[in-house]
Amino acid sequence: MKRLVVPFMATVVAASIIAVGCAGTPPAPTPTKAAAAAPTTAPAAAPTKAPAAAATAAPTKAAAPTAAKLNFPEKGKTVTIIVPWSAGGSNDVYCRLLAPYLEKEMGTPFQVVNRPEASSQVGMTELAKAKPDGYTLGLNSLQTTISVYLDAERKAAFDRKSFQPVAVGIHEAFWVGVKGDGPYKTLKDVIDAAKAKPETVKMGTNGVGSPSHLTALMLEKEAGVKFAAVHFAGGAPNVTALLGGHVDISSNTLSGNQSHFKSGNVIPLAISDTVKSPEFPDIPTLPSMGYNVVMTRDACIDLPAGTPMPIVEYYSGLIKKISENPEFLAKAKESGTPIRYMDQNQYAKLWDEAEKQIKDVVGLIKK
């Protein structure tokens, strides 16, 4: 399969979301005034394969330790969230939604820093090597991280033991779709074109080894076709390339693309799940169309391994509280971000199950 790497940098960051540069230390974000938290229950993701089943586990009832008891954080000391993807993508949007609420709860500045190189490998390496003192968090796109360290040729400087799971924030499937005014209108159109001229239909993904890429590979296998893969440093440049006509079809996350669906600029043809998305119920599933393609992605918050467990529990408790905040949920819904909170124990179980699934499909990358 041909692999082209086309650098696109997205510039889509909502005005309400804190703006942080990709390098250096950006100014501390202005805290968002959060509404009083009224406990609600975030909808549980419907089970697909074993990884999704963990999303329905009952949350633990143990109360998280308070900042006062921990003597954490130190007043005025900045906390950094590393996002190993480009600005404007779904992972970045989630962290920039979350950061002001963490800042308000903790009373300390937060900064979001993008490290989009090498399909998250650069950013995850930086997180793994960070001091385990609670002042460096990272966004772990779980399935991508697993595919990176399972690939011996990538010589990752990390593995599962390098990170401490904190919480899952997002659990969702992927869509495959086309440009609204492009030459293809249905998935059959795309498959027929790819069969007629192998490796000419350009498929955009969110990076080599990403679950977006795995979704595309699984579709190739199921349909008996070969796409020309075009890999980007995240979802934002991927969809930008689709809108610009630089790729013919994309595999991307459901979150962060709501506006493109509503405008008709992007036509989502199917999603990689066994059940329809509650946020986008009109999109059919790939299995219902005869393609056994099931792939989800989980956006998770990690700390470096060795971080004291009371700090881990503190963060997990705060993220749970924020994930139940009506104001936060309203902003997440507006951006098309499907919140699916899991605590550190549920997350650890999910990691086990996701690793089993990725082992089964990561070999497709080699082929």
ZAVEXGU-709264 format. One line per field, with one value per residue (C-alpha): x, y, z. Coordinates in pm, whole numbers, plus 50000, padded with zeros to 5 digits. Each point is the difference from the previous one (the first is absolute). Layout:
<nodes>
c1 = X, ...
c2 = Y, ...
c3 = Z, ...
</nodes>
This chain:
<nodes>
c1 = 50000, 50129, 50038, 50020, 50053, 49846, 50044, 49687, 49959, 49651, 49917, 49654, 49990, 49676, 50015, 49878, 50287, 50338, 50260, 50344, 50292, 50176, 50327, 50114, 49793, 49671, 49817, 49791, 49639, 49720, 49794, 49651, 49718, 49846, 49641, 49938, 50043, 49671, 50064, 49883, 50088, 50202, 49855, 50188, 50144, 49825, 50226, 50173, 50290, 50163, 50149, 49659, 49852, 50219, 49827, 49688, 50173, 49860, 50217, 50182, 49846, 50318, 50033, 50305, 50252, 49981, 50270, 50039, 50083, 50247, 50160, 49962, 50022, 50251, 49837, 50077, 50193, 49893, 49865, 50072, 49776, 50191, 49782, 50199, 49781, 49948, 49796, 49632, 49957, 49761, 50267, 50113, 49643, 49928, 50307, 49925, 49645, 50129, 50292, 49803, 49788, 50305, 50155, 49696, 49975, 50371, 50067, 50316, 50087, 49966, 50160, 49930, 50304, 49978, 50266, 49850, 50297, 50025, 49638, 50019, 50335, 50185, 49743, 49958, 50378, 50011, 49726, 50172, 50320, 49830, 50050, 49726, 49897, 49651, 50091, 50012, 49695, 49956, 49723, 50033, 49820, 50004, 49976, 50269, 50237, 49954, 50065, 50319, 50161, 49888, 50187, 50361, 50124, 49889, 50231, 49774, 50164, 49687, 49756, 49698, 50210, 50118, 49664, 49756, 49636, 49789, 49667, 49829, 49831, 49874, 49892, 49883, 50004, 50143, 49830, 50104, 49875, 50040, 49988, 49646, 50053, 50253, 49967, 49892, 49662, 49980, 50238, 49925, 50126, 50329, 50044, 49918, 50257, 50266, 49936, 50019, 50328, 50185, 50203, 49859, 49717, 50171, 49900, 50086, 50079, 50098, 50347, 50184, 49877, 49718, 49658, 49894, 50269, 49901, 49638, 50111, 50212, 49716, 49766, 50256, 50019, 49623, 49931, 50294, 50144, 50318, 49989, 50286, 50053, 50071, 50096, 49960, 50099, 49649, 49633, 49998, 50250, 49839, 49656, 50156, 50160, 49664, 49829, 50276, 49966, 50350, 49861, 49692, 49879, 50097, 49987, 49957, 49848, 49636, 50082, 50119, 49827, 49641, 50004, 50128, 49718, 49733, 50126, 50015, 50367, 50073, 49777, 50065, 49929, 50029, 50145, 50224, 49764, 49731, 49746, 49915, 50146, 49755, 50146, 49971, 49716, 49956, 50341, 49983, 50251, 50260, 49888, 49644, 50137, 50177, 50345, 50111, 50194, 49978, 50252, 49961, 50232, 50038, 50139, 50148, 50193, 50330, 50274, 50358, 50055, 50103, 49762, 49874, 49662, 49829, 50075, 49866, 49678, 49974, 50013, 49764, 49748, 50024, 49951, 49696, 49855, 50065, 49856, 49671, 49995, 49701, 50190, 50296, 49770, 49817, 50330, 50108, 49673, 50033, 50342, 49882, 50218, 49843, 50094, 50034, 50168, 50177, 50213, 50359, 49899, 49750, 50257, 50263, 49756, 49917, 50372, 50029, 49711, 50111, 50348, 49854, 49798, 50290, 50227, 49751, 50002, 50336, 50151, 49797, 50231, 50296, 49809
c2 = 50000, 50347, 50231, 50372, 50238, 50339, 50258, 50196, 50207, 50074, 50341, 49925, 50082, 50141, 50350, 49869, 49754, 50105, 50061, 49856, 49987, 49684, 50104, 50207, 50086, 50164, 50240, 49842, 49951, 50201, 49782, 49918, 50059, 49660, 49950, 49815, 49633, 49813, 49628, 49847, 49678, 50020, 49754, 49674, 49890, 49700, 49695, 49914, 49771, 49939, 50352, 50169, 49772, 50158, 50330, 49876, 49899, 50161, 50286, 49949, 50171, 50086, 50375, 50160, 50159, 50377, 50242, 50122, 49652, 49945, 50344, 49998, 50193, 50259, 50340, 50166, 49706, 49927, 49659, 49894, 49776, 49845, 49934, 49783, 50113, 50318, 50297, 49995, 49622, 49813, 49909, 50361, 50130, 49767, 50116, 50366, 49946, 49822, 50228, 50309, 49785, 49829, 50343, 50128, 49694, 49997, 50373, 49971, 50085, 49736, 50002, 49772, 49922, 49823, 49747, 49854, 49820, 49627, 49900, 50093, 49829, 50327, 50131, 49667, 49969, 50344, 49901, 49672, 50190, 50277, 50034, 49800, 50284, 50070, 50311, 49831, 49825, 49855, 49915, 49633, 49896, 49648, 49785, 50204, 49977, 49624, 49959, 50208, 49798, 49667, 50084, 49899, 50192, 50329, 49943, 50186, 50125, 49906, 49718, 49954, 50010, 50352, 50158, 50025, 49990, 50281, 50013, 49941, 50308, 49895, 49666, 50006, 49835, 50129, 50117, 49953, 50278, 50215, 50363, 50128, 50125, 49733, 49729, 49726, 49993, 49650, 49746, 49777, 50278, 50009, 49622, 49960, 50268, 49839, 49659, 50143, 50183, 49867, 50249, 50304, 50092, 50208, 49916, 50255, 49875, 50160, 49845, 49672, 49743, 50220, 49835, 50215, 49825, 49659, 50070, 50073, 49683, 49787, 50146, 49922, 49640, 49958, 50163, 49842, 50333, 50206, 50370, 50246, 50091, 50363, 50047, 50321, 50118, 49978, 50036, 50373, 49995, 49680, 50156, 50321, 49791, 49839, 50338, 50122, 49705, 49870, 49660, 49820, 49840, 50031, 49789, 50230, 50043, 50085, 50270, 50333, 49965, 50079, 50334, 49837, 49744, 50265, 50224, 49712, 50069, 49644, 49699, 49726, 49674, 49754, 49953, 49724, 49863, 49736, 50255, 50348, 50302, 50170, 50334, 49919, 49743, 50053, 49855, 49625, 49756, 49822, 49654, 50080, 50066, 49666, 50106, 49853, 50309, 50086, 50245, 50254, 50254, 50116, 50339, 49955, 50202, 49852, 50092, 49871, 49666, 50044, 50288, 49957, 49826, 50270, 50250, 49755, 49956, 50375, 50066, 49712, 50137, 50351, 49876, 49803, 50312, 50206, 49726, 50033, 50382, 50112, 50301, 49786, 49741, 50270, 50129, 49647, 49931, 50324, 49891, 49646, 49850, 49683, 49991, 49647, 50019, 49699, 50008, 49877, 49642, 49973, 50160, 49741, 49722, 50171, 50017, 49622, 49936, 50258, 49852, 49658, 50152, 50204, 49694, 49838, 50281, 50178, 49745, 50161, 50301, 49786, 49865
c3 = 50000, 49918, 50297, 49950, 50285, 49943, 50273, 50064, 50314, 50115, 50131, 50127, 50369, 50139, 50146, 50333, 50021, 50134, 49730, 50052, 49757, 49902, 50160, 50288, 50303, 49904, 50230, 50271, 49888, 50152, 50233, 49877, 50245, 50033, 50101, 50323, 49931, 49988, 49985, 49679, 49833, 49681, 49748, 49995, 49670, 49850, 50001, 49676, 50076, 50335, 50032, 49979, 50263, 50266, 49940, 50174, 50322, 50314, 50131, 50325, 50304, 50187, 50051, 49840, 50238, 50033, 49893, 50358, 50130, 49717, 50024, 49622, 49776, 50107, 49967, 49667, 49859, 49642, 49897, 49642, 49791, 49710, 49694, 49757, 49711, 49801, 50120, 49907, 49989, 50226, 50258, 50017, 50025, 50294, 50192, 49935, 50124, 50311, 50093, 50118, 50230, 50150, 50041, 50185, 50225, 50084, 50007, 49795, 49637, 49727, 49657, 49706, 49785, 49664, 49898, 49679, 49848, 49913, 50063, 50369, 50065, 50069, 50247, 50180, 50032, 50159, 50243, 50091, 50084, 50197, 50375, 50179, 50227, 49867, 49804, 49659, 49860, 49654, 49758, 49913, 49682, 50135, 49689, 49824, 50296, 50012, 49627, 50033, 50277, 49852, 49679, 50070, 49695, 50156, 50296, 50238, 50319, 50192, 50060, 50220, 50317, 49909, 50083, 50287, 49884, 50149, 49816, 49667, 49860, 49656, 49854, 49637, 49661, 49670, 49686, 49641, 49781, 49691, 49899, 49958, 49646, 49903, 49735, 50244, 50172, 50148, 50147, 49700, 49771, 50192, 50012, 49631, 49908, 50221, 49840, 49650, 50064, 50307, 50204, 49823, 50237, 50271, 50356, 50269, 50352, 50330, 49995, 49949, 50251, 50125, 50043, 49705, 49795, 50137, 49905, 49643, 49987, 50131, 49738, 49729, 50116, 50024, 49663, 49818, 49885, 50031, 50079, 49967, 50367, 50085, 50366, 50198, 50347, 50140, 49912, 49922, 49711, 49876, 49963, 49862, 49725, 49923, 49979, 49772, 49765, 50079, 50102, 49870, 50322, 50366, 50311, 50298, 50343, 50045, 50253, 49870, 49662, 50087, 49818, 49679, 50011, 50060, 49720, 49753, 49929, 50116, 49939, 50261, 49821, 50291, 50349, 50138, 50261, 50040, 50121, 49882, 50174, 50240, 49890, 49626, 49967, 49625, 49911, 49922, 50145, 49788, 50123, 49891, 49651, 49987, 50122, 50332, 50108, 50369, 50142, 50278, 50148, 50356, 50096, 50345, 50254, 50122, 50244, 49984, 50174, 50361, 50073, 50360, 50002, 50212, 49721, 49741, 50199, 50048, 49625, 49922, 50248, 49856, 49644, 50113, 50161, 49689, 49777, 50192, 49983, 49785, 49867, 49895, 49843, 49806, 49857, 49919, 49818, 49805, 49876, 49926, 50275, 50147, 50369, 50142, 50340, 50151, 50316, 50023, 50080, 49716, 49771, 50095, 49911, 49672, 49919, 50043, 49765, 49741, 49989, 49915, 49716, 49858, 49998, 49765, 49745, 50032, 49760, 49723, 50022, 49894, 49702
</nodes>
